[in-house]
Amino acid sequence: MYSGASMIYAYVGAKGGVGNTVTALLAANSAKRAGRDVVLVDLTGDFGVVLGTAPDLPGIAEWTAAEELSLGAASALAVDVAPGVSLLPRGSGDIDHARLGTLWSLLAGKPRVNIVDAGRGPEALEQVAGQRVRRLLTMTCCYQALHRARQVVAEVDDVIVLTDTQRALGLADIEAALGRHADAVVAVDRSISRWADAGLLLDRCAKSARSLDVFL
């Protein structure tokens, strides 16, 4: 088990549309259910969309552009999205990726579970590097996701596979092709889409989130 008090959990999708943002929010649900305080860090803007926050909130982009980088300045930009859960929005404009390492160091010093939606592919991995960053690859059981996952799997710490009985590929196929076992398996549940559409993922998906308890 990993200590959420000293780790950044960065969720990276093998490709777009694999459910990376939703999986990261399920992990937040898991931490919230365990009584942990959670900070969601939105590098893509997708957390904000799913959670229904205002689209023009200042956030990480503005923080990385500031002259002085501090935890206090970052905390001032965070907004509460559920009891015990705050969101650090993406903000507007370009994010200075070279300065994100400072953010990870500052966040990891606090006793909270820090969950990052980093985006997808090799470019996302470059943004979430560091000793206190744990990189989790999310993928579905489809050929395209598998192809993309094989390109980056050696660079991640954990693999999360979303299984779907409607797919031709199964978990065993994915593990054989990647040459490693999945660290967590999340069964695709159609109700999750409904909760996501309603902005209720942090409240209604405790059962689906249980397989991610291993990362707390």
N, C-alpha and C positions, 0 to 999 in steps of 0.2 A: 504494500500500500504506500501511497505517496503522501507527503505532508502538504496540504493545500495552504498552510500558513507560510510556506517559504518557496512556493512554486507558481510559475505562470503556466496555465494550461492553454496552449495555442492550438485551436482547431483549424485544420487545413483540408480543403476538399481536393480529392483526386482530380475532379473537374467540376464545372458548374452543374448545378441541378442534382447533386447527390445527397442533399439534405444536411450540409455541413452546419449551416446556421441553426437549423432546428435541433440537430444533435447537440450542439453547444448549449442551447437553451434547455434541453433535457438534462444535461450535466448540471446546469445551474439549479434546476428543479431538484436534482438529487442532493446537491449541497444544501439547498434551502431546507429540504425535508430533514436533513441531518442536524439542523440547527446552526449551520455555518452562515456567516455573512459573506455575501458574494459581490464582486465587482465585475461587471460585463464591460469588456473593452472592444469597441466597434471600429475595426479598421476598414470595413466595407460599406457601412451604412445600412446593412441588412438587419442588424439587431433592432435599430430604430424603426424600420419599416414593420417588422413583425410585432413589435411591442407597441406600435402606434404613437411614438413620441413625435414632437414637432420636428419637421424636416430641416429647419434652419438653426438648430441649436449649435452654439460654438462647442468645439471639442478638441480632439487630438490634433487636427491640422493646425488650429490656432496655437495649441500648446507647444508643438514642435517649432513654431515660427517665433516664439517669444525669446527675448534676450536671455532670460534666466529660467532654467527648468527646475521646478520644485514640485514636491508631492502636494503641498498646499494649493498650488495653482491648478494642478490636475483635479484635486478633490473638489475645488470650487466649481468645476465644470460638470461634475457628475450630477445626475438627476435620479431620484428614487423612482423605481418602476414597480416595486413590490416590497412588502415588509422584509427588510434585511437584504434587499437586492438593489444595487445602484448601477446606473449605466453611464459610462464615459463615452459620449457620442463621437462619431467620426469628425464632425465639423465640416467646414467648407474650404475648398481649395486643396492644394497639394499637401501631402504629409511628408515631412522630411524624415525619410526612413533611417538616415544615419543617426538620428537623435532618439530613436525608439528604444535603444538599449538602455538609456538612462531611465526611461519610463518603467521598463521591466525591473530594473534594480530597485527603484523606489517602491513600486507596488509589492515586490516580493518581501520587503521588510516588514509588512504588516500582517497580522493574523487573520487573513481573509482568503477566500478562494477566488482567484483571479482567472477569469475565462475570456479568452480572446477569439473573436471571429476574424481570422487572418486572411480569408479569401481562398484562393485555389492555386495549385501548381507551384513550380519552383520559385516564382516571384514572391509568393506568400511566405515560403520558407525563409527567404532571405530577410524578411522583416522581423521574424521571431526567432532570432538566434541569441544564445547566451547560456551561461551555466545554470541559471535558475528558470529556464524556459523548457517546458516539456511539450514536444510537438506531436500532435495526434492527427493521424491521417484518417479521414472518413471517406468511405466509398460504398457503392452499391454493387450488386452482383450482375454487372453488365460488362460486355466486352470492352467498350470504350473506357469505362472507369478503370477496368483492370489494366488496360494498356497504359493509361496515364499513371496509375499507381505504381507500376513496375519501374517507371522512370525516376520516382522519388522515394520509394520505400526504404532504401538504404539510409536515407537522411532523417527519418522520423523515429520517434521513440516508441510509439504505439500505433496500432492499426485497429480501427473500428469498422466493422462490416455491417451494413444494413441489409438484412436478408429479406427476400420476397419470394413467396411460393409461386408467383406468376412468371418468374425469370427462368430461363433455361439453365443458367449457372447457379450452383449452390455454394454453400460455405466451403465445402471440401475442395471444390474446383478453384476457388479464390485462394485458399491457403496453399494448395499445391503449386499454383502459378506464381505466387509471391515468394514461396519458399520459407514461409513462417506462419505461425498460428496467429489468429486474430486475438487481440488482447481484450476485446469486448465485442459482443454481438447484439445488435438491436433489431428485433423483428419489426418489419414495416407494418404499421397499424394505420388504417385509413382514417380513424378518428383523430389522429394527430394532425392531419391536414385541416380538419374542421376546427380544432383548438387553435391552430396557428392562424387560421383566417379570422378567428374571433379574438385573437390577442390573449389567449388564456393558457399558453404553454407553461407558464410558471406556476399555474395553480391546478391544472387538471390532468397532468400526465405522469403522476407519481409511479404508476405501475410500469410504464414504458421506460422510465428513467432508472429503474433498479439495476439494470445491467451495467450502468455507468458508475455505480457506487464504488467499484474497484479503484477508481481514480481519486477517491477522497483520502 
